[in-house]
Amino acid sequence: MLAALDHHLLDHSARQGLHGRTRFAAEFLYFGLKEARACLFVALFFGAVLLTPRAGVLGLPRYDVLLIVALAIQLGMVWAGLETWDELKAVSLFHVVGFALEVFKVSGTIQSWSYPDFAYAKLWGVPLFSGFMYAAVGSYIIQAWRLFDLRIRHHPPYWMAVLIAVLIYANFFTHHYIGDYRWYLATCALGLYARTTVVFRPLDRERRMPMLLAFVLIGFFIWLAENLSTFWGVWRYPNQLGAWSAVHVNKWSSWSLLVVMTFTIVAHLKHIKASIHVPEH
């Protein structure tokens, strides 16, 4: 069924009879369908997050159930040909990078947030499923790249993109000790990607979007997902321990910067790199 849906969504042949508002409605519909399809891992994983009882399932703690579900979804996508082994390696890298950040953030001297429930698959206070929340972002970008036939115009030199991505990641650790430089890094990213454009196909025609707008929009939807996850008590910030409150809007900027880092990793996949234009001058 998914293979048939993908075949239909990847059909970019010209639709001759679409004009004006009819074309807008058709492209808007297909844009929504492709976004929903690209969010397959995200939807299934966060669906499990919301539906799994806090008490667990059949005596297995909730966090362990979520780990099993996440592994099953990921392996199922590879088995079904929805992701390649190379893409799985990239997604696994997101998991490792995210898990390392989680371990630091929940450590005794930092305690930015916590995972209050028991789990067998829990290291240094962090359940192993948590890395999949970061991997979900990478999976979305990989799937969207294929479904929207994405191409990137005026991408900055790779060494610059890698440098800003490394500095963004480092700032998540170092701001606890030497100050938060996210806005300086955001300004650097703004200048670096100011000319960068995403070329995509909602239906049969190419459309364009500033790369920076894509970063901000993806970051916004991750922030919404974070609000849902904390509301369901998957993890909690210190100000949410007594009663739930919305995640501070500043986290939106953090997630948008994390998307920049995630995009940089995805951009180094061989088949994706071929669709990225880096000006020589």
C-alpha positions in Angstrom: 0.0 0.0 0.0 2.8 2.4 0.9 4.7 1.5 -2.2 1.6 2.3 -4.3 1.2 5.6 -2.5 4.8 6.5 -3.0 4.6 5.7 -6.7 1.7 8.0 -7.0 3.3 10.8 -5.0 6.5 10.5 -7.0 4.7 10.9 -10.3 5.7 14.4 -11.4 4.1 14.2 -14.9 2.4 17.4 -16.0 -1.2 18.0 -15.0 -2.5 19.9 -18.0 -6.0 20.8 -16.7 -5.0 22.6 -13.5 -5.1 26.4 -13.4 -5.7 29.1 -10.9 -7.4 28.2 -7.7 -7.8 24.6 -8.8 -4.0 24.2 -9.2 -3.4 25.9 -5.8 -5.9 23.5 -4.1 -4.3 20.5 -5.8 -0.7 21.5 -5.0 -1.7 22.3 -1.4 -3.4 18.9 -1.1 -0.3 17.1 -2.4 2.0 19.1 -0.3 0.0 18.0 2.8 0.0 14.4 1.6 3.8 14.4 1.1 4.4 16.1 4.4 2.2 13.5 6.2 4.0 10.6 4.3 7.5 12.1 5.2 6.4 12.1 8.8 5.7 8.4 8.9 8.4 7.6 11.5 7.5 10.7 13.5 3.7 9.9 13.4 4.1 6.3 14.4 6.7 7.0 17.1 4.9 9.9 18.7 1.6 8.0 18.4 3.2 5.3 20.5 4.4 8.0 22.9 0.9 9.3 23.4 -0.9 5.9 23.5 1.5 3.9 25.7 0.1 3.9 29.3 2.5 5.4 31.9 2.2 2.1 33.8 3.6 0.3 30.7 2.3 -2.7 28.8 2.2 -6.3 30.1 4.5 -5.5 32.9 7.1 -3.8 30.7 7.9 -0.2 31.6 6.7 2.5 29.3 10.2 3.7 28.2 11.2 0.1 27.3 8.0 -0.3 25.2 8.8 2.9 23.3 12.3 1.6 22.6 10.9 -1.6 21.2 8.3 0.3 19.1 11.0 2.7 17.7 13.3 -0.2 16.7 10.4 -2.0 15.1 9.4 1.1 13.1 13.0 1.8 12.0 13.7 -1.8 10.9 10.3 -2.0 9.2 11.1 1.0 7.1 14.4 -0.5 6.0 12.8 -3.8 5.3 10.0 -2.1 3.2 12.6 -0.2 1.2 11.4 3.2 2.6 14.9 3.9 3.9 18.3 2.6 2.6 21.0 1.2 4.8 23.1 4.4 4.2 20.1 6.4 5.4 19.8 4.2 8.4 23.4 4.9 9.3 22.7 8.6 9.2 19.5 8.2 11.4 21.6 6.1 13.8 24.1 8.9 14.0 21.3 11.3 15.0 20.4 8.8 17.7 23.9 8.8 19.1 24.3 12.6 18.9 20.9 13.1 20.6 21.5 10.5 23.3 24.8 12.0 24.2 23.1 15.4 24.6 20.4 13.8 26.7 22.9 12.2 29.1 24.6 15.6 29.6 21.3 17.5 30.1 19.9 15.1 32.8 23.2 14.8 34.6 23.3 15.7 38.3 25.1 19.0 37.8 22.9 20.2 34.9 19.4 18.7 35.4 17.8 20.7 32.5 15.1 18.0 32.5 14.5 14.5 33.8 12.9 11.2 32.9 11.0 10.3 36.1 9.9 6.7 35.3 11.8 3.4 35.7 13.1 1.5 32.7 15.4 -1.5 32.2 16.9 0.1 29.1 18.1 3.3 30.9 21.7 4.5 31.0 22.9 7.4 33.1 19.3 8.4 33.8 18.3 8.5 30.1 16.1 5.8 28.5 17.5 4.5 25.3 14.4 5.4 23.3 15.1 9.1 23.7 17.7 9.2 20.9 14.9 8.3 18.5 13.3 11.7 19.1 16.3 13.2 17.4 16.5 10.4 14.8 12.9 11.2 13.9 13.9 14.6 12.7 16.6 13.1 10.4 14.1 10.5 9.1 11.7 13.2 8.2 14.3 15.2 6.3 15.4 12.1 4.4 11.9 11.1 3.5 10.9 14.7 2.5 14.0 14.9 0.2 12.8 11.9 -1.8 9.1 12.7 -1.9 9.5 16.4 -2.8 12.4 15.8 -5.2 14.3 18.4 -3.2 17.3 20.3 -4.6 19.3 22.9 -2.8 20.6 26.0 -4.6 23.4 28.2 -3.3 24.3 25.9 -0.5 27.3 27.4 1.5 30.7 25.6 1.3 30.5 22.3 3.2 33.4 23.2 5.6 31.5 26.3 6.7 28.2 24.4 7.1 30.0 21.7 9.1 31.7 24.3 11.3 28.5 26.1 12.2 26.8 22.7 12.9 29.6 21.6 15.3 29.5 25.0 17.1 25.7 24.8 17.4 26.0 21.3 19.0 28.8 22.4 21.2 26.8 25.4 22.5 24.1 23.0 23.9 26.9 21.8 26.3 29.0 24.9 26.8 26.3 27.4 27.5 26.1 26.0 31.0 29.6 27.2 31.7 30.7 30.0 29.4 27.4 31.6 28.3 24.7 31.0 25.7 25.9 32.0 22.2 22.9 30.7 20.3 21.9 34.1 18.9 25.4 34.7 17.7 25.3 31.3 16.1 21.8 32.0 14.7 23.2 35.2 13.1 26.1 33.3 11.6 23.6 30.7 10.2 21.4 33.5 8.9 24.3 34.9 6.9 25.5 31.5 5.8 22.2 30.3 4.4 20.8 33.8 3.4 21.0 32.9 -0.4 20.2 29.2 0.0 16.9 28.1 -1.6 15.0 24.8 -1.4 13.6 23.7 -4.8 10.7 21.2 -4.3 7.8 19.7 -6.2 4.4 19.5 -4.4 2.9 18.1 -7.6 4.3 18.6 -11.1 5.9 22.1 -10.9 9.0 23.3 -9.1 8.4 25.7 -6.2 11.0 27.5 -4.1 11.4 28.3 -0.4 14.2 30.1 1.5 16.2 27.4 3.4 16.0 29.6 6.5 12.2 29.5 6.5 12.3 25.7 6.3 14.6 25.5 9.4 12.3 27.8 11.4 9.1 25.9 10.4 10.5 22.4 11.2 11.8 23.8 14.5 8.3 25.1 15.3 6.6 21.7 14.7 9.3 20.0 16.9 8.5 22.5 19.6 4.8 21.6 19.4 5.7 17.9 19.6 7.8 18.7 22.7 4.8 20.4 24.4 2.7 17.3 23.8 5.4 14.9 25.1 5.9 16.9 28.3 2.1 17.2 28.7 2.0 13.3 28.7 4.8 13.2 31.2 7.4 11.5 28.9 9.9 13.9 30.3 9.6 17.0 32.4 11.4 20.3 32.8 12.0 21.5 36.3 9.2 24.1 36.1 6.8 21.3 35.1 7.3 19.0 38.1 4.5 20.5 40.1 2.0 21.1 37.3 2.4 21.1 33.5 3.1 24.4 31.7 3.9 25.1 28.1 7.5 24.7 27.0 9.1 28.1 26.8 9.1 29.6 23.3 12.9 30.0 23.5 13.1 26.2 22.9 11.8 26.9 19.4 15.1 28.7 18.6 17.0 25.7 20.0 15.1 23.2 17.9 15.6 25.4 14.8 19.3 25.4 15.3 19.3 21.7 15.9 17.5 21.3 12.5 20.4 23.2 10.9 22.8 20.6 12.4 20.6 17.7 11.3 20.3 19.0 7.8 24.1 19.2 7.6 24.4 15.5 8.4 21.7 14.6 5.9 23.4 16.7 3.2 26.5 14.5 3.3 24.6 11.4 2.2 26.0 10.5 -1.2 22.7 10.5 -3.2 21.5 13.7 -1.5 24.8 15.5 -2.0 24.3 15.1 -5.8 21.2 17.4 -5.6 23.0 20.2 -3.7 24.5 23.1 -5.6 27.5 24.8 -4.0 28.6 28.0 -5.8 32.3 28.0 -6.7 32.6 31.7 -5.9 
